[in-house]
Amino acid sequence: MKSPLYIAILLVIGSQALIFNACAPYEEDPSESISASDSRLRLTVDNIPCQPCIVKIEGALKKLDGIKYAKATIAPQDNLYVIFDPKRVTLEQIKTAIESTGKKVR
């Protein structure tokens, strides 16, 4: 029979692996859906302090019809990279979605 300490250690390690995988952002390969007519955009967003903020901003953008790719970065600058179909979504809609998360686009 296994000792309770051994079982407890396995449970802790297993739960940590589950938590880290659940919190990891989903990385999709945008190359399949991007066309030559899509627009590419780099925006500077004020104050993206943490990963949950990145997830919130990217999630708000991906809800818009026409967003093909959205990726925010913290360092060295708070940048947001977006690939979108300009026939389906406008720059103003993109900015509004970002600002709905409480962040300001410079």
C-alpha positions as a Markdown table, in Angstrom:
| # | Residue | x | y | z |
|---|---|---|---|---|
| 1 | Met | 0.0 | 0.0 | 0.0 |
| 2 | Lys | 1.3 | 3.5 | -0.9 |
| 3 | Ser | 2.0 | 5.9 | 1.9 |
| 4 | Pro | -0.3 | 8.9 | 2.4 |
| 5 | Leu | 2.6 | 11.3 | 1.8 |
| 6 | Tyr | 3.4 | 9.7 | -1.6 |
| 7 | Ile | -0.2 | 10.1 | -2.6 |
| 8 | Ala | -0.4 | 13.7 | -1.4 |
| 9 | Ile | 2.7 | 14.6 | -3.4 |
| 10 | Leu | 1.3 | 13.1 | -6.5 |
| 11 | Leu | -2.0 | 15.0 | -6.0 |
| 12 | Val | -0.1 | 18.3 | -5.6 |
| 13 | Ile | 2.0 | 17.7 | -8.7 |
| 14 | Gly | -1.0 | 16.7 | -10.7 |
| 15 | Ser | -3.1 | 19.6 | -9.7 |
| 16 | Gln | -0.3 | 22.1 | -10.4 |
| 17 | Ala | 0.1 | 20.6 | -13.9 |
| 18 | Leu | -3.6 | 21.0 | -14.5 |
| 19 | Ile | -3.7 | 24.6 | -13.2 |
| 20 | Phe | -0.7 | 25.7 | -15.3 |
| 21 | Asn | -2.1 | 24.1 | -18.5 |
| 22 | Ala | -5.6 | 25.6 | -17.9 |
| 23 | Cys | -4.2 | 29.1 | -17.4 |
| 24 | Ala | -1.9 | 28.9 | -20.5 |
| 25 | Pro | -3.2 | 31.0 | -23.3 |
| 26 | Tyr | -4.5 | 29.2 | -26.4 |
| 27 | Glu | -2.1 | 29.8 | -29.3 |
| 28 | Glu | -3.7 | 29.4 | -32.7 |
| 29 | Asp | -2.0 | 29.4 | -36.0 |
| 30 | Pro | -3.5 | 32.3 | -37.9 |
| 31 | Ser | -1.7 | 31.4 | -41.2 |
| 32 | Glu | -4.6 | 29.2 | -42.4 |
| 33 | Ser | -7.2 | 31.9 | -42.4 |
| 34 | Ile | -5.1 | 35.0 | -43.3 |
| 35 | Ser | -5.4 | 36.4 | -46.8 |
| 36 | Ala | -3.5 | 39.0 | -48.7 |
| 37 | Ser | -6.4 | 41.4 | -48.5 |
| 38 | Asp | -6.4 | 41.4 | -44.6 |
| 39 | Ser | -5.0 | 44.4 | -42.8 |
| 40 | Arg | -2.2 | 44.2 | -40.2 |
| 41 | Leu | -2.1 | 46.6 | -37.3 |
| 42 | Arg | 0.2 | 47.3 | -34.3 |
| 43 | Leu | -1.3 | 49.4 | -31.6 |
| 44 | Thr | 0.2 | 50.6 | -28.3 |
| 45 | Val | -2.1 | 50.1 | -25.4 |
| 46 | Asp | -1.6 | 51.8 | -22.1 |
| 47 | Asn | -0.9 | 49.7 | -19.0 |
| 48 | Ile | -1.1 | 46.0 | -19.7 |
| 49 | Pro | 0.3 | 44.8 | -16.4 |
| 50 | Cys | -0.4 | 41.1 | -16.4 |
| 51 | Gln | -1.4 | 38.0 | -18.3 |
| 52 | Pro | -5.1 | 38.2 | -17.3 |
| 53 | Cys | -5.2 | 41.7 | -18.9 |
| 54 | Ile | -3.8 | 40.2 | -22.1 |
| 55 | Val | -6.4 | 37.5 | -22.1 |
| 56 | Lys | -9.2 | 40.0 | -21.5 |
| 57 | Ile | -8.0 | 42.3 | -24.4 |
| 58 | Glu | -7.4 | 39.4 | -26.8 |
| 59 | Gly | -10.8 | 37.9 | -25.9 |
| 60 | Ala | -12.7 | 41.2 | -26.5 |
| 61 | Leu | -11.1 | 41.5 | -29.9 |
| 62 | Lys | -11.7 | 37.9 | -30.9 |
| 63 | Lys | -15.4 | 38.4 | -30.3 |
| 64 | Leu | -15.5 | 40.8 | -33.2 |
| 65 | Asp | -16.4 | 39.4 | -36.6 |
| 66 | Gly | -13.5 | 39.8 | -38.9 |
| 67 | Ile | -10.6 | 39.5 | -36.4 |
| 68 | Lys | -8.2 | 36.8 | -37.6 |
| 69 | Tyr | -5.4 | 37.2 | -35.1 |
| 70 | Ala | -5.0 | 39.2 | -31.9 |
| 71 | Lys | -1.9 | 39.1 | -29.7 |
| 72 | Ala | -0.9 | 41.4 | -26.9 |
| 73 | Thr | 2.6 | 41.8 | -25.4 |
| 74 | Ile | 3.8 | 43.3 | -22.2 |
| 75 | Ala | 7.5 | 43.8 | -22.7 |
| 76 | Pro | 9.3 | 45.8 | -23.9 |
| 77 | Gln | 6.2 | 47.8 | -24.8 |
| 78 | Asp | 2.5 | 47.2 | -24.3 |
| 79 | Asn | 1.8 | 46.3 | -28.0 |
| 80 | Leu | -1.2 | 44.7 | -29.6 |
| 81 | Tyr | -0.8 | 43.0 | -33.0 |
| 82 | Val | -4.0 | 42.5 | -34.9 |
| 83 | Ile | -4.8 | 40.9 | -38.3 |
| 84 | Phe | -8.3 | 41.6 | -39.5 |
| 85 | Asp | -10.6 | 41.7 | -42.5 |
| 86 | Pro | -11.3 | 45.4 | -43.1 |
| 87 | Lys | -14.5 | 44.5 | -45.0 |
| 88 | Arg | -16.0 | 43.0 | -41.8 |
| 89 | Val | -14.5 | 45.1 | -38.9 |
| 90 | Thr | -13.3 | 48.7 | -38.7 |
| 91 | Leu | -10.4 | 50.3 | -36.8 |
| 92 | Glu | -12.9 | 52.2 | -34.7 |
| 93 | Gln | -14.6 | 48.9 | -33.7 |
| 94 | Ile | -11.2 | 47.5 | -32.7 |
| 95 | Lys | -10.4 | 50.5 | -30.6 |
| 96 | Thr | -13.8 | 50.4 | -29.0 |
| 97 | Ala | -13.4 | 46.7 | -28.1 |
| 98 | Ile | -10.0 | 47.4 | -26.5 |
| 99 | Glu | -11.4 | 50.4 | -24.5 |
| 100 | Ser | -14.3 | 48.3 | -23.3 |
| 101 | Thr | -11.7 | 46.4 | -21.3 |
| 102 | Gly | -10.7 | 49.6 | -19.5 |
| 103 | Lys | -7.5 | 50.1 | -21.5 |
| 104 | Lys | -6.6 | 53.2 | -23.6 |
| 105 | Val | -5.2 | 53.0 | -27.1 |
| 106 | Arg | -2.4 | 55.5 | -27.9 |
